[in-house]
Amino acid sequence: MMNGYPSFSLNQNGHQNDSSSQTNIHKAFQSRRKIEIDDEDLLILLNDSDLSRQFDHTKFSIEHCKLLISAVNSSLAPGLDKLSFERFKYVFELLLTWRNLFRRHDLDRNGIIETYALVNILNSLRFNLPPSTLEIIVKRYSTRHDGQLKICFEHYIQLCARLTLLNDLMQQKQQSNVDTNVSPRDVCSFSIDEFMQLALTL
């Protein structure tokens, strides 16, 4: 069961964002000349704008961007596929939070961490996952480096986005079930169609 995730903002030094950082985020968003941006706009901003330096020029994929948009919009409206400036700023804040936690364990800055470090990070993000689920996550998101299973930054971001999205969706479903007396608070009941939609969203 997952309890949530932090919603605070950190800069590259691990401190809260200052006005200069906020200005840079605003300028980046304005460069797209739109009221709302889509996944392709987000991909450009994360990979090809000054903001990319915040992530050591990691190359994000369109899949990253779709997941990030879904993760921050799930509480607003299912299927909403664009970002307002406030939602874009929230995406950037989440990425900085995840990046800073990753860097605490990536001491040589090679973009790879040990699997035990991933477990520590997920605990820091307050995703209370049982050992069986953590084992599945490690198998799914790890790759072999020098004969050992490790987690690269790109896979780590995908995982954090998926867990954030899943957390929101499950909390919404739990509340709906409780309100309608369908199931206890720690159980989610899904129709086949609802389950298929959730699986395809992730």
Residue pairs with C-beta under 8 A, 6 or more apart in sequence:
1 128
1 186
2 126
2 127
2 128
2 129
2 163
2 166
2 167
2 170
3 126
3 127
3 128
4 126
4 167
4 171
5 94
5 125
5 126
5 127
5 163
5 164
5 167
6 97
6 125
6 126
7 90
7 93
8 16
8 93
8 97
9 16
9 17
9 93
9 96
9 97
10 16
10 17
10 93
10 96
10 97
10 100
11 17
11 18
11 21
11 96
12 54
12 96
12 100
14 100
17 93
17 96
22 89
24 50
24 51
25 51
25 88
25 89
25 92
26 85
28 45
28 49
28 50
28 51
29 37
29 45
29 85
29 88
29 89
31 45
31 49
32 41
32 44
32 45
34 41
35 84
36 82
36 83
36 84
37 45
37 82
37 83
37 88
38 69
38 81
38 82
38 83
39 62
39 65
39 66
39 69
39 81
40 62
40 65
42 65
42 68
42 69
42 83
42 88
42 91
43 60
43 61
43 62
43 64
43 65
45 51
45 88
46 52
46 55
46 60
46 64
46 65
46 95
47 59
47 60
51 92
52 58
54 95
54 96
54 99
55 95
55 99
55 153
56 109
56 111
58 111
58 153
58 154
58 157
59 154
60 154
60 157
61 154
63 158
64 154
64 157
64 158
64 161
66 81
67 158
67 161
67 162
67 165
68 91
68 94
68 95
68 161
69 80
69 81
69 82
69 83
69 87
69 91
70 81
70 161
70 165
70 201
71 91
71 94
71 161
71 162
71 164
71 165
71 168
72 83
72 87
72 90
72 91
72 94
72 164
73 80
73 81
73 83
73 87
74 165
74 168
74 169
74 172
75 168
75 172
76 87
78 201
83 91
94 160
94 164
95 157
98 125
98 156
98 157
98 160
99 153
101 121
101 124
101 125
102 113
102 121
102 153
102 156
103 109
105 113
105 114
105 117
105 120
105 121
106 112
106 113
106 153
111 152
111 153
111 154
112 145
112 150
112 151
112 152
112 153
113 121
113 150
113 151
113 156
114 148
114 150
114 151
115 138
115 142
115 149
115 150
115 151
117 151
118 137
118 138
118 141
118 151
118 156
118 159
119 134
119 138
121 156
122 129
122 134
122 137
122 163
125 160
125 163
127 163
127 167
129 137
137 159
138 149
138 151
141 151
141 155
141 156
141 158
141 159
142 149
142 150
142 151
142 155
143 149
143 150
143 151
143 152
143 155
144 150
162 202
165 201
165 202
166 202
169 198
169 201
170 188
173 188
173 189
173 190
173 194
174 185
174 186
174 187
174 188
176 182
177 183
177 187
177 188
177 189
178 184
178 185
182 189
183 189
190 198
